[in-house]
Amino acid sequence: MRSRSSSGKGGFSVAGLFRELHVEFKERNDSAGTLISAGRVELLRNNDDIAECINGYLSACSLANMLLFNTKPMVEIPGTYQVFRRFLEHIRTGAPAEPYESLVYLTLLYESGEFPPQDSRAG
């Protein structure tokens, strides 16, 4: 996403959306308690080209909003993370968001414990 810079130099500011980062966190204990700050940051995957396909971009924004609203910090959701990565890979090609968009919702519900346990017997 690019927007006109407010610096007056005529350049454009760049904000990267849907970039996958590896962040190493550092913990520091002091009188206020334990503080966690970002240490080393490494770019793993750049998904900036998602913005080229507006339908995929809007679906990704909607899913990101839902995930940020329905998840908690420091709680792992590895299945949802993997499915969301697959969703991003899928829409980068201009392909429709389904079925991956629905799969992200279903996986989050499953990992959150919202689905009742299933009996192994059908019926």
Secondary structure as GFF3:
##gff-version 3
##sequence-region A 1 123
A	DSSP	beta_strand	2	4	.	.	.	ID=ss1
A	DSSP	beta_strand	12	14	.	.	.	ID=ss2
A	DSSP	beta_strand	20	30	.	.	.	ID=ss3
A	DSSP	beta_strand	33	45	.	.	.	ID=ss4
A	DSSP	three_ten_helix	48	52	.	.	.	ID=ss5
A	DSSP	alpha_helix	54	70	.	.	.	ID=ss6
A	DSSP	alpha_helix	78	91	.	.	.	ID=ss7
A	DSSP	alpha_helix	100	111	.	.	.	ID=ss8
###
